[in-house]
Amino acid sequence: MTTKRAQTALEALEAASRDIGGQIYTLRLYVAGLTTRSQEAIRTVTTICEEHLAGRYSLEVIDIYQHPVLAKGEQIIAAPTLIKKLPLPLRKIIGNMADKDKVLVGLDLRSK
């Protein structure tokens, strides 16, 4: 009986793991104009999404100069800022996006 329970638990764990792998990521990247730093952040985040989340992400890039109300609503205090809305938990990655490993860890795509 215990063996059957262990196998059922293992099957449930494997199914949950497959479900997590297929989750859709909802991301918002807040930038400040078309500065070099903003362009680098857009390029880095887009590359990460295409390499690790191909077909499973929604990325919205928001210029805080053009949409200050959106930035205020999200309490953005620095740019660039990447917000992972889904899957939960919500995460904010603030500052230089050039460090791909930092961004991957922040998006829960790589362990520390």
Phi, psi and omega in degrees: 000317181297322180297319179295320178296317180297319179293320178296318178296319178296318178297320178295319178296317178296320178295318178296321178297319177295320180297318179297320180297338183258008183292147176273132178263131176249115186235146173231129178246117178263125180234165180246090179072199181253045178290167177301319180296319178295315180296321177296319179296315179299314181297314182295312182294319179297317178298314179300315180299316181292323181284323189249342185229025185312121179078003183233028182215157173233119182241123178246123178259126184236124176274118184292340176286326181274333183227065183296333180294320178296318180295319179295319179297328179267001181058048179281123182249349180209155178228143003281151174226128177252127178246126173262106180279316179224148355288156179295153006280154176296137179227146174237129176245118187245135174104205186300125180264007182294333180278095184300323180298319178298318180292318179299318178295317179298330179270005182062032178260350178210142178280160183297000000 
